Amino acid sequence: MSLVRERLPDDVGQLLSAKGYTISCAESCTGGLLTSTLTDVPGSSHYVMGSVVSYSNAVKSRILHVPEEILSAYGAVSPETALAMAKGIRSLIRTDIGVGITGIAGPGGGSAKKPVGLVYIAVTVDGKNAVQKNLFTGVRTEIKCAAVSKALIMVQEMLREMDE
């Protein structure tokens, strides 16, 4: 996809392959775009194991095991939920890396506290967790693509940090 930084999926794929790591994704506002982008790379079946599009809280809770207490206290769009999604998908699919993305892609659904473009992304690997708050601008597809690019950058950074 042209709006996702062109080399990122290949670079992340090379890092995953070099380390022999597997990845799984729990996506809400991106609707599977991260997984689709990862699988656009030839040979990605060696490291992409699966994903869940958890658009509803019921799926976040029932499939990914995001605690109801987190959803009630913080909401679906929160750093706590993103991290629980990342941990949940990693455990469910049994991969080395789990990615969780939740946010508001718009054009509706935003509020003063949680505006359109607010996206939380979490990456978990080997007991290390990273969660970032992002405020992207643009129309729905631009926000989704920006979130995917950011998630790929976070995975890339996490993998490189493990070499240090």
C-alpha positions in Angstrom: 0.0 0.0 0.0 1.4 3.3 -1.1 0.6 5.1 2.2 2.6 2.6 4.3 6.3 3.3 4.2 7.5 1.2 1.3 10.5 -0.7 2.7 9.2 -1.3 6.2 7.3 -4.6 5.7 10.4 -6.0 3.9 12.8 -4.7 6.6 10.6 -6.1 9.4 10.3 -9.4 7.5 14.1 -9.7 7.1 14.6 -9.0 10.9 12.0 -11.6 11.9 13.5 -14.1 9.5 17.1 -13.5 10.6 16.1 -14.0 14.3 13.7 -16.9 13.5 10.9 -15.0 15.3 7.2 -15.3 14.6 4.6 -12.6 14.9 0.8 -12.3 15.4 -1.4 -9.2 15.4 -4.5 -8.1 17.2 -6.1 -5.3 15.3 -9.1 -3.1 15.9 -9.1 0.2 14.0 -6.7 -1.1 11.3 -9.1 -3.9 10.5 -6.4 -6.4 9.5 -4.3 -3.9 7.5 -1.1 -4.6 9.5 -1.4 -8.4 8.9 -2.2 -7.8 5.2 0.8 -5.5 4.9 3.1 -8.1 6.5 1.8 -10.8 4.3 2.4 -8.8 1.1 6.1 -9.8 1.6 7.0 -13.0 -0.2 8.0 -15.7 2.3 6.0 -14.1 5.1 4.4 -17.4 5.9 7.6 -18.3 7.7 7.0 -15.6 10.4 3.4 -14.4 10.2 1.3 -16.9 12.2 -2.1 -15.3 12.3 -4.2 -12.4 13.6 -7.5 -11.4 15.0 -9.5 -8.4 14.0 -11.1 -7.5 17.3 -13.4 -4.7 16.4 -15.8 -5.3 19.2 -15.2 -5.4 23.0 -16.8 -8.8 23.1 -14.1 -10.2 20.8 -11.4 -8.4 22.7 -12.6 -10.0 25.9 -13.7 -13.5 24.7 -10.9 -14.2 22.2 -8.0 -12.1 23.3 -8.7 -12.3 27.0 -8.6 -8.6 27.5 -9.9 -8.3 31.1 -13.4 -6.8 31.4 -12.0 -4.7 34.2 -9.6 -3.0 31.7 -12.3 -2.4 29.2 -14.6 -1.0 31.9 -12.0 1.2 33.6 -10.0 2.5 30.6 -12.1 1.8 27.5 -11.3 0.0 24.3 -9.1 2.8 23.1 -6.4 2.9 25.8 -2.8 1.9 26.4 -4.0 -0.8 28.8 -6.2 -2.4 26.2 -3.6 -2.2 23.5 -1.1 -4.0 25.7 -3.6 -6.6 26.8 -4.5 -7.2 23.1 -0.8 -7.7 22.2 -0.3 -10.1 25.1 -3.5 -11.9 24.3 -2.7 -12.5 20.7 0.8 -13.6 21.5 -0.5 -16.2 24.0 -3.4 -17.3 21.8 -1.3 -17.9 18.6 1.9 -18.8 20.5 4.3 -16.4 18.7 7.4 -14.6 19.8 5.9 -11.2 19.1 2.4 -9.9 19.7 1.1 -6.5 18.3 -2.0 -4.8 19.5 -3.6 -1.8 17.8 -6.7 0.0 19.0 -7.9 3.5 18.1 -10.4 5.8 16.4 -9.9 6.0 12.7 -13.0 8.3 12.1 -14.5 10.1 10.7 -16.9 9.7 13.6 -16.5 8.2 17.0 -14.1 10.7 18.5 -14.6 12.9 21.6 -12.7 15.6 23.3 -10.9 13.0 25.5 -10.4 10.5 22.7 -10.3 12.3 19.3 -10.3 10.8 15.8 -6.8 9.8 15.0 -6.0 8.6 18.6 -4.3 5.2 18.2 -2.5 3.1 20.9 -0.1 0.5 19.6 1.6 -2.1 21.8 4.3 -4.6 21.0 5.4 -7.4 23.3 8.3 -9.8 23.0 10.3 -11.8 25.5 8.9 -10.0 28.5 9.6 -6.6 27.0 6.6 -4.4 26.3 6.3 -1.1 24.4 3.1 0.9 24.2 2.8 4.2 22.4 0.1 6.8 22.1 -0.3 8.3 18.7 -2.4 11.1 17.3 -2.6 10.7 13.5 -4.3 13.1 11.2 -6.0 12.6 7.9 -9.0 10.7 6.6 -9.8 7.1 7.7 -7.4 5.3 5.3 -4.5 7.7 6.1 -5.0 7.1 9.8 -5.1 3.3 9.3 -1.9 3.4 7.1 -0.1 5.7 9.6 -0.9 3.3 12.4 0.4 0.3 10.4 3.6 2.2 9.6 4.1 3.1 13.3 3.4 -0.5 14.4 6.1 -1.8 11.9 8.6 0.8 13.2 7.9 -0.3 16.8 8.4 -4.0 15.9 11.6 -3.0 14.0 12.9 -1.0 17.0 12.1 -3.8 19.5 13.9 -6.3 17.4 17.0 -4.1 17.0 17.1 -3.3 20.7 17.3 -7.1 21.4 20.6 -7.1 19.6 22.1 -4.5 21.9 
